[in-house]
Amino acid sequence: MMNPEPQKQHEWLKKLVGEWTIESEMPAEPGKEAEKLTGVETVRTLGDVWVLFEGRGQMPGGGEGTTLMTLGYDPQKGCFVGTWHGSMMTNLWVYDNGELDAAERVLSLHSEGPSFSGGPTFDKYRDEIEVVSDDHRILRGNVQGENGEWNHFMTTHYRRKK
């Protein structure tokens, strides 16, 4: 659709626009300390209906990585959509069927991607973006286990730069 009329969901995404610091924590194996990583992110709009997230920071195991996420809302599908790309992997993550909770605080984004086991299979993932305040949001990464339950594997806090 050319020149789409922005919806309230597009306005919600604009809350995320700005300059952010990143503090990420990944649970460790039993008996080891969780890995903590830092970085920065710039979030900007692309027209009135897309938001682009450009990040860079430390990667697990060392080194620096860069990321690019796109998010929008598709009124015809009635859901949030987008993509996630990272310099540390070759998989393109496609978000589809994303939904905002009733309180309009948590956006759940669904995707499929490579299994943590490293095999040829793909697992189901759910990223949750929670808006805690105008200056703080949290991203939680979850993967669905064989038993159908969601397992948490990452928490990232974003704090708006002042």
mmCIF file of the C-alpha atoms, coordinates in Angstrom:
data_MODEL
# 
_entry.id   MODEL 
# 
loop_
_atom_site.group_PDB 
_atom_site.id 
_atom_site.type_symbol 
_atom_site.label_atom_id 
_atom_site.label_alt_id 
_atom_site.label_comp_id 
_atom_site.label_asym_id 
_atom_site.label_entity_id 
_atom_site.label_seq_id 
_atom_site.pdbx_PDB_ins_code 
_atom_site.Cartn_x 
_atom_site.Cartn_y 
_atom_site.Cartn_z 
_atom_site.occupancy 
_atom_site.B_iso_or_equiv 
_atom_site.pdbx_formal_charge 
_atom_site.auth_seq_id 
_atom_site.auth_comp_id 
_atom_site.auth_asym_id 
_atom_site.auth_atom_id 
_atom_site.pdbx_PDB_model_num 
ATOM 1   C CA . MET A 1 1   ? 0.000  0.000   0.000  1.00 0.00 ? 1   MET A CA 1 
ATOM 2   C CA . MET A 1 2   ? 1.462  3.360   -1.017 1.00 0.00 ? 2   MET A CA 1 
ATOM 3   C CA . ASN A 1 3   ? 1.454  6.186   1.542  1.00 0.00 ? 3   ASN A CA 1 
ATOM 4   C CA . PRO A 1 4   ? -0.251 4.184   4.288  1.00 0.00 ? 4   PRO A CA 1 
ATOM 5   C CA . GLU A 1 5   ? -2.086 5.959   7.075  1.00 0.00 ? 5   GLU A CA 1 
ATOM 6   C CA . PRO A 1 6   ? -0.138 5.433   10.339 1.00 0.00 ? 6   PRO A CA 1 
ATOM 7   C CA . GLN A 1 7   ? -2.049 3.410   12.928 1.00 0.00 ? 7   GLN A CA 1 
ATOM 8   C CA . LYS A 1 8   ? -1.903 3.674   16.736 1.00 0.00 ? 8   LYS A CA 1 
ATOM 9   C CA . GLN A 1 9   ? 0.522  0.711   16.669 1.00 0.00 ? 9   GLN A CA 1 
ATOM 10  C CA . HIS A 1 10  ? 2.954  2.776   14.577 1.00 0.00 ? 10  HIS A CA 1 
ATOM 11  C CA . GLU A 1 11  ? 2.730  5.554   17.165 1.00 0.00 ? 11  GLU A CA 1 
ATOM 12  C CA . TRP A 1 12  ? 3.501  3.028   19.918 1.00 0.00 ? 12  TRP A CA 1 
ATOM 13  C CA . LEU A 1 13  ? 6.700  2.008   18.106 1.00 0.00 ? 13  LEU A CA 1 
ATOM 14  C CA . LYS A 1 14  ? 7.852  5.647   18.045 1.00 0.00 ? 14  LYS A CA 1 
ATOM 15  C CA . LYS A 1 15  ? 8.234  5.466   21.864 1.00 0.00 ? 15  LYS A CA 1 
ATOM 16  C CA . LEU A 1 16  ? 11.376 3.476   21.149 1.00 0.00 ? 16  LEU A CA 1 
ATOM 17  C CA . VAL A 1 17  ? 13.060 6.178   19.030 1.00 0.00 ? 17  VAL A CA 1 
ATOM 18  C CA . GLY A 1 18  ? 16.228 7.663   20.551 1.00 0.00 ? 18  GLY A CA 1 
ATOM 19  C CA . GLU A 1 19  ? 19.767 6.939   21.716 1.00 0.00 ? 19  GLU A CA 1 
ATOM 20  C CA . TRP A 1 20  ? 20.124 4.070   24.189 1.00 0.00 ? 20  TRP A CA 1 
ATOM 21  C CA . THR A 1 21  ? 22.774 2.328   26.276 1.00 0.00 ? 21  THR A CA 1 
ATOM 22  C CA . ILE A 1 22  ? 22.598 -1.464  26.436 1.00 0.00 ? 22  ILE A CA 1 
ATOM 23  C CA . GLU A 1 23  ? 23.277 -3.810  29.354 1.00 0.00 ? 23  GLU A CA 1 
ATOM 24  C CA . SER A 1 24  ? 22.691 -7.449  28.468 1.00 0.00 ? 24  SER A CA 1 
ATOM 25  C CA . GLU A 1 25  ? 22.880 -10.546 30.627 1.00 0.00 ? 25  GLU A CA 1 
ATOM 26  C CA . MET A 1 26  ? 22.969 -14.126 29.455 1.00 0.00 ? 26  MET A CA 1 
ATOM 27  C CA . PRO A 1 27  ? 22.504 -16.914 32.017 1.00 0.00 ? 27  PRO A CA 1 
ATOM 28  C CA . ALA A 1 28  ? 25.509 -19.164 32.359 1.00 0.00 ? 28  ALA A CA 1 
ATOM 29  C CA . GLU A 1 29  ? 25.920 -22.858 32.810 1.00 0.00 ? 29  GLU A CA 1 
ATOM 30  C CA . PRO A 1 30  ? 25.333 -24.067 36.379 1.00 0.00 ? 30  PRO A CA 1 
ATOM 31  C CA . GLY A 1 31  ? 28.209 -23.033 38.621 1.00 0.00 ? 31  GLY A CA 1 
ATOM 32  C CA . LYS A 1 32  ? 29.334 -20.191 36.350 1.00 0.00 ? 32  LYS A CA 1 
ATOM 33  C CA . GLU A 1 33  ? 28.592 -16.475 36.527 1.00 0.00 ? 33  GLU A CA 1 
ATOM 34  C CA . ALA A 1 34  ? 26.200 -14.948 33.980 1.00 0.00 ? 34  ALA A CA 1 
ATOM 35  C CA . GLU A 1 35  ? 27.878 -13.152 31.086 1.00 0.00 ? 35  GLU A CA 1 
ATOM 36  C CA . LYS A 1 36  ? 27.246 -9.390  31.071 1.00 0.00 ? 36  LYS A CA 1 
ATOM 37  C CA . LEU A 1 37  ? 27.659 -7.360  27.895 1.00 0.00 ? 37  LEU A CA 1 
ATOM 38  C CA . THR A 1 38  ? 27.326 -3.661  27.022 1.00 0.00 ? 38  THR A CA 1 
ATOM 39  C CA . GLY A 1 39  ? 26.653 -1.613  23.927 1.00 0.00 ? 39  GLY A CA 1 
ATOM 40  C CA . VAL A 1 40  ? 24.736 1.273   22.371 1.00 0.00 ? 40  VAL A CA 1 
ATOM 41  C CA . GLU A 1 41  ? 21.730 1.541   20.087 1.00 0.00 ? 41  GLU A CA 1 
ATOM 42  C CA . THR A 1 42  ? 20.246 4.239   17.870 1.00 0.00 ? 42  THR A CA 1 
ATOM 43  C CA . VAL A 1 43  ? 16.556 3.939   17.022 1.00 0.00 ? 43  VAL A CA 1 
ATOM 44  C CA . ARG A 1 44  ? 15.059 6.072   14.261 1.00 0.00 ? 44  ARG A CA 1 
ATOM 45  C CA . THR A 1 45  ? 11.988 6.153   12.056 1.00 0.00 ? 45  THR A CA 1 
ATOM 46  C CA . LEU A 1 46  ? 11.798 5.285   8.388  1.00 0.00 ? 46  LEU A CA 1 
ATOM 47  C CA . GLY A 1 47  ? 8.843  7.360   7.256  1.00 0.00 ? 47  GLY A CA 1 
ATOM 48  C CA . ASP A 1 48  ? 5.805  7.112   9.519  1.00 0.00 ? 48  ASP A CA 1 
ATOM 49  C CA . VAL A 1 49  ? 5.387  3.351   9.613  1.00 0.00 ? 49  VAL A CA 1 
ATOM 50  C CA . TRP A 1 50  ? 8.798  1.732   10.293 1.00 0.00 ? 50  TRP A CA 1 
ATOM 51  C CA . VAL A 1 51  ? 11.300 1.956   13.123 1.00 0.00 ? 51  VAL A CA 1 
ATOM 52  C CA . LEU A 1 52  ? 14.975 0.978   12.631 1.00 0.00 ? 52  LEU A CA 1 
ATOM 53  C CA . PHE A 1 53  ? 17.188 -0.174  15.514 1.00 0.00 ? 53  PHE A CA 1 
ATOM 54  C CA . GLU A 1 54  ? 20.945 0.005   14.878 1.00 0.00 ? 54  GLU A CA 1 
ATOM 55  C CA . GLY A 1 55  ? 23.086 -1.474  17.644 1.00 0.00 ? 55  GLY A CA 1 
ATOM 56  C CA . ARG A 1 56  ? 26.686 -2.297  18.368 1.00 0.00 ? 56  ARG A CA 1 
ATOM 57  C CA . GLY A 1 57  ? 28.341 -3.854  21.364 1.00 0.00 ? 57  GLY A CA 1 
ATOM 58  C CA . GLN A 1 58  ? 30.171 -6.720  22.961 1.00 0.00 ? 58  GLN A CA 1 
ATOM 59  C CA . MET A 1 59  ? 29.389 -10.269 21.887 1.00 0.00 ? 59  MET A CA 1 
ATOM 60  C CA . PRO A 1 60  ? 29.415 -13.432 24.006 1.00 0.00 ? 60  PRO A CA 1 
ATOM 61  C CA . GLY A 1 61  ? 32.912 -14.866 23.954 1.00 0.00 ? 61  GLY A CA 1 
ATOM 62  C CA . GLY A 1 62  ? 34.493 -11.535 22.960 1.00 0.00 ? 62  GLY A CA 1 
ATOM 63  C CA . GLY A 1 63  ? 34.606 -9.182  20.029 1.00 0.00 ? 63  GLY A CA 1 
ATOM 64  C CA . GLU A 1 64  ? 32.101 -6.602  18.841 1.00 0.00 ? 64  GLU A CA 1 
ATOM 65  C CA . GLY A 1 65  ? 28.979 -7.139  16.806 1.00 0.00 ? 65  GLY A CA 1 
ATOM 66  C CA . THR A 1 66  ? 26.514 -4.915  15.019 1.00 0.00 ? 66  THR A CA 1 
ATOM 67  C CA . THR A 1 67  ? 22.773 -5.463  14.684 1.00 0.00 ? 67  THR A CA 1 
ATOM 68  C CA . LEU A 1 68  ? 19.889 -4.047  12.680 1.00 0.00 ? 68  LEU A CA 1 
ATOM 69  C CA . MET A 1 69  ? 16.253 -4.601  13.561 1.00 0.00 ? 69  MET A CA 1 
ATOM 70  C CA . THR A 1 70  ? 13.241 -3.286  11.661 1.00 0.00 ? 70  THR A CA 1 
ATOM 71  C CA . LEU A 1 71  ? 9.750  -3.135  13.164 1.00 0.00 ? 71  LEU A CA 1 
ATOM 72  C CA . GLY A 1 72  ? 6.445  -2.017  11.760 1.00 0.00 ? 72  GLY A CA 1 
ATOM 73  C CA . TYR A 1 73  ? 2.762  -2.844  11.916 1.00 0.00 ? 73  TYR A CA 1 
ATOM 74  C CA . ASP A 1 74  ? 0.873  -4.427  9.022  1.00 0.00 ? 74  ASP A CA 1 
ATOM 75  C CA . PRO A 1 75  ? -2.802 -3.356  9.220  1.00 0.00 ? 75  PRO A CA 1 
ATOM 76  C CA . GLN A 1 76  ? -3.805 -5.928  6.590  1.00 0.00 ? 76  GLN A CA 1 
ATOM 77  C CA . LYS A 1 77  ? -2.345 -8.797  8.632  1.00 0.00 ? 77  LYS A CA 1 
ATOM 78  C CA . GLY A 1 78  ? -3.335 -7.155  11.930 1.00 0.00 ? 78  GLY A CA 1 
ATOM 79  C CA . CYS A 1 79  ? 0.064  -7.747  13.529 1.00 0.00 ? 79  CYS A CA 1 
ATOM 80  C CA . PHE A 1 80  ? 3.535  -6.322  14.115 1.00 0.00 ? 80  PHE A CA 1 
ATOM 81  C CA . VAL A 1 81  ? 6.182  -7.455  11.612 1.00 0.00 ? 81  VAL A CA 1 
ATOM 82  C CA . GLY A 1 82  ? 9.910  -6.990  11.179 1.00 0.00 ? 82  GLY A CA 1 
ATOM 83  C CA . THR A 1 83  ? 13.373 -8.449  10.810 1.00 0.00 ? 83  THR A CA 1 
ATOM 84  C CA . TRP A 1 84  ? 16.572 -8.827  12.826 1.00 0.00 ? 84  TRP A CA 1 
ATOM 85  C CA . HIS A 1 85  ? 20.078 -9.093  11.342 1.00 0.00 ? 85  HIS A CA 1 
ATOM 86  C CA . GLY A 1 86  ? 23.365 -9.521  13.203 1.00 0.00 ? 86  GLY A CA 1 
ATOM 87  C CA . SER A 1 87  ? 26.968 -9.382  11.980 1.00 0.00 ? 87  SER A CA 1 
ATOM 88  C CA . MET A 1 88  ? 27.671 -12.475 14.081 1.00 0.00 ? 88  MET A CA 1 
ATOM 89  C CA . MET A 1 89  ? 25.372 -14.840 12.131 1.00 0.00 ? 89  MET A CA 1 
ATOM 90  C CA . THR A 1 90  ? 24.053 -15.570 8.664  1.00 0.00 ? 90  THR A CA 1 
ATOM 91  C CA . ASN A 1 91  ? 20.414 -16.208 9.605  1.00 0.00 ? 91  ASN A CA 1 
ATOM 92  C CA . LEU A 1 92  ? 17.788 -13.565 8.800  1.00 0.00 ? 92  LEU A CA 1 
ATOM 93  C CA . TRP A 1 93  ? 15.265 -13.496 11.632 1.00 0.00 ? 93  TRP A CA 1 
ATOM 94  C CA . VAL A 1 94  ? 11.776 -12.630 10.417 1.00 0.00 ? 94  VAL A CA 1 
ATOM 95  C CA . TYR A 1 95  ? 9.210  -11.426 12.946 1.00 0.00 ? 95  TYR A CA 1 
ATOM 96  C CA . ASP A 1 96  ? 5.600  -12.222 12.143 1.00 0.00 ? 96  ASP A CA 1 
ATOM 97  C CA . ASN A 1 97  ? 2.395  -12.316 14.151 1.00 0.00 ? 97  ASN A CA 1 
ATOM 98  C CA . GLY A 1 98  ? 3.733  -9.840  16.720 1.00 0.00 ? 98  GLY A CA 1 
ATOM 99  C CA . GLU A 1 99  ? 1.201  -8.586  19.235 1.00 0.00 ? 99  GLU A CA 1 
ATOM 100 C CA . LEU A 1 100 ? 0.956  -5.919  21.916 1.00 0.00 ? 100 LEU A CA 1 
ATOM 101 C CA . ASP A 1 101 ? -0.510 -6.900  25.287 1.00 0.00 ? 101 ASP A CA 1 
ATOM 102 C CA . ALA A 1 102 ? -3.744 -5.319  26.562 1.00 0.00 ? 102 ALA A CA 1 
ATOM 103 C CA . ALA A 1 103 ? -1.834 -2.871  28.792 1.00 0.00 ? 103 ALA A CA 1 
ATOM 104 C CA . GLU A 1 104 ? 0.237  -1.760  25.746 1.00 0.00 ? 104 GLU A CA 1 
ATOM 105 C CA . ARG A 1 105 ? 3.492  -2.358  27.621 1.00 0.00 ? 105 ARG A CA 1 
ATOM 106 C CA . VAL A 1 106 ? 4.828  -5.614  26.142 1.00 0.00 ? 106 VAL A CA 1 
ATOM 107 C CA . LEU A 1 107 ? 5.300  -6.343  22.443 1.00 0.00 ? 107 LEU A CA 1 
ATOM 108 C CA . SER A 1 108 ? 5.791  -10.063 21.692 1.00 0.00 ? 108 SER A CA 1 
ATOM 109 C CA . LEU A 1 109 ? 7.593  -10.878 18.442 1.00 0.00 ? 109 LEU A CA 1 
ATOM 110 C CA . HIS A 1 110 ? 7.621  -14.423 17.045 1.00 0.00 ? 110 HIS A CA 1 
ATOM 111 C CA . SER A 1 111 ? 10.297 -15.948 14.839 1.00 0.00 ? 111 SER A CA 1 
ATOM 112 C CA . GLU A 1 112 ? 12.007 -19.181 13.862 1.00 0.00 ? 112 GLU A CA 1 
ATOM 113 C CA . GLY A 1 113 ? 15.748 -19.619 13.858 1.00 0.00 ? 113 GLY A CA 1 
ATOM 114 C CA . PRO A 1 114 ? 18.662 -22.000 14.213 1.00 0.00 ? 114 PRO A CA 1 
ATOM 115 C CA . SER A 1 115 ? 18.524 -24.393 17.130 1.00 0.00 ? 115 SER A CA 1 
ATOM 116 C CA . PHE A 1 116 ? 20.854 -23.750 20.085 1.00 0.00 ? 116 PHE A CA 1 
ATOM 117 C CA . SER A 1 117 ? 21.939 -27.381 19.734 1.00 0.00 ? 117 SER A CA 1 
ATOM 118 C CA . GLY A 1 118 ? 23.613 -26.440 16.450 1.00 0.00 ? 118 GLY A CA 1 
ATOM 119 C CA . GLY A 1 119 ? 21.740 -29.051 14.467 1.00 0.00 ? 119 GLY A CA 1 
ATOM 120 C CA . PRO A 1 120 ? 19.941 -28.525 11.169 1.00 0.00 ? 120 PRO A CA 1 
ATOM 121 C CA . THR A 1 121 ? 16.579 -27.914 12.851 1.00 0.00 ? 121 THR A CA 1 
ATOM 122 C CA . PHE A 1 122 ? 14.903 -24.601 13.546 1.00 0.00 ? 122 PHE A CA 1 
ATOM 123 C CA . ASP A 1 123 ? 13.334 -23.618 16.870 1.00 0.00 ? 123 ASP A CA 1 
ATOM 124 C CA . LYS A 1 124 ? 10.556 -21.185 17.712 1.00 0.00 ? 124 LYS A CA 1 
ATOM 125 C CA . TYR A 1 125 ? 11.627 -17.966 19.420 1.00 0.00 ? 125 TYR A CA 1 
ATOM 126 C CA . ARG A 1 126 ? 9.738  -15.161 21.145 1.00 0.00 ? 126 ARG A CA 1 
ATOM 127 C CA . ASP A 1 127 ? 11.326 -11.778 21.822 1.00 0.00 ? 127 ASP A CA 1 
ATOM 128 C CA . GLU A 1 128 ? 9.449  -9.540  24.246 1.00 0.00 ? 128 GLU A CA 1 
ATOM 129 C CA . ILE A 1 129 ? 9.996  -5.789  24.341 1.00 0.00 ? 129 ILE A CA 1 
ATOM 130 C CA . GLU A 1 130 ? 8.660  -4.318  27.596 1.00 0.00 ? 130 GLU A CA 1 
ATOM 131 C CA . VAL A 1 131 ? 8.389  -0.554  27.954 1.00 0.00 ? 131 VAL A CA 1 
ATOM 132 C CA . VAL A 1 132 ? 9.093  0.067   31.648 1.00 0.00 ? 132 VAL A CA 1 
ATOM 133 C CA . SER A 1 133 ? 9.149  3.878   31.320 1.00 0.00 ? 133 SER A CA 1 
ATOM 134 C CA . ASP A 1 134 ? 9.938  6.536   28.703 1.00 0.00 ? 134 ASP A CA 1 
ATOM 135 C CA . ASP A 1 135 ? 13.643 6.015   29.469 1.00 0.00 ? 135 ASP A CA 1 
ATOM 136 C CA . HIS A 1 136 ? 13.844 2.258   30.120 1.00 0.00 ? 136 HIS A CA 1 
ATOM 137 C CA . ARG A 1 137 ? 12.852 -0.805  28.139 1.00 0.00 ? 137 ARG A CA 1 
ATOM 138 C CA . ILE A 1 138 ? 13.693 -4.486  28.463 1.00 0.00 ? 138 ILE A CA 1 
ATOM 139 C CA . LEU A 1 139 ? 14.156 -7.121  25.762 1.00 0.00 ? 139 LEU A CA 1 
ATOM 140 C CA . ARG A 1 140 ? 13.724 -10.734 26.862 1.00 0.00 ? 140 ARG A CA 1 
ATOM 141 C CA . GLY A 1 141 ? 14.702 -13.591 24.542 1.00 0.00 ? 141 GLY A CA 1 
ATOM 142 C CA . ASN A 1 142 ? 12.877 -16.925 24.842 1.00 0.00 ? 142 ASN A CA 1 
ATOM 143 C CA . VAL A 1 143 ? 13.093 -20.208 22.943 1.00 0.00 ? 143 VAL A CA 1 
ATOM 144 C CA . GLN A 1 144 ? 10.410 -22.899 22.923 1.00 0.00 ? 144 GLN A CA 1 
ATOM 145 C CA . GLY A 1 145 ? 11.573 -26.252 24.239 1.00 0.00 ? 145 GLY A CA 1 
ATOM 146 C CA . GLU A 1 146 ? 10.556 -29.682 23.012 1.00 0.00 ? 146 GLU A CA 1 
ATOM 147 C CA . ASN A 1 147 ? 7.938  -29.813 25.780 1.00 0.00 ? 147 ASN A CA 1 
ATOM 148 C CA . GLY A 1 148 ? 6.297  -26.631 24.431 1.00 0.00 ? 148 GLY A CA 1 
ATOM 149 C CA . GLU A 1 149 ? 7.390  -24.453 27.368 1.00 0.00 ? 149 GLU A CA 1 
ATOM 150 C CA . TRP A 1 150 ? 9.228  -21.168 26.810 1.00 0.00 ? 150 TRP A CA 1 
ATOM 151 C CA . ASN A 1 151 ? 12.795 -21.012 28.144 1.00 0.00 ? 151 ASN A CA 1 
ATOM 152 C CA . HIS A 1 152 ? 14.399 -17.650 28.881 1.00 0.00 ? 152 HIS A CA 1 
ATOM 153 C CA . PHE A 1 153 ? 17.946 -17.201 27.514 1.00 0.00 ? 153 PHE A CA 1 
ATOM 154 C CA . MET A 1 154 ? 18.691 -13.449 27.539 1.00 0.00 ? 154 MET A CA 1 
ATOM 155 C CA . THR A 1 155 ? 17.690 -10.170 29.190 1.00 0.00 ? 155 THR A CA 1 
ATOM 156 C CA . THR A 1 156 ? 18.763 -6.789  27.832 1.00 0.00 ? 156 THR A CA 1 
ATOM 157 C CA . HIS A 1 157 ? 18.073 -3.440  29.512 1.00 0.00 ? 157 HIS A CA 1 
ATOM 158 C CA . TYR A 1 158 ? 17.986 -0.320  27.328 1.00 0.00 ? 158 TYR A CA 1 
ATOM 159 C CA . ARG A 1 159 ? 18.317 3.052   29.046 1.00 0.00 ? 159 ARG A CA 1 
ATOM 160 C CA . ARG A 1 160 ? 17.800 6.291   27.185 1.00 0.00 ? 160 ARG A CA 1 
ATOM 161 C CA . LYS A 1 161 ? 20.917 8.479   27.008 1.00 0.00 ? 161 LYS A CA 1 
ATOM 162 C CA . LYS A 1 162 ? 20.349 11.862  28.659 1.00 0.00 ? 162 LYS A CA 1 
# 
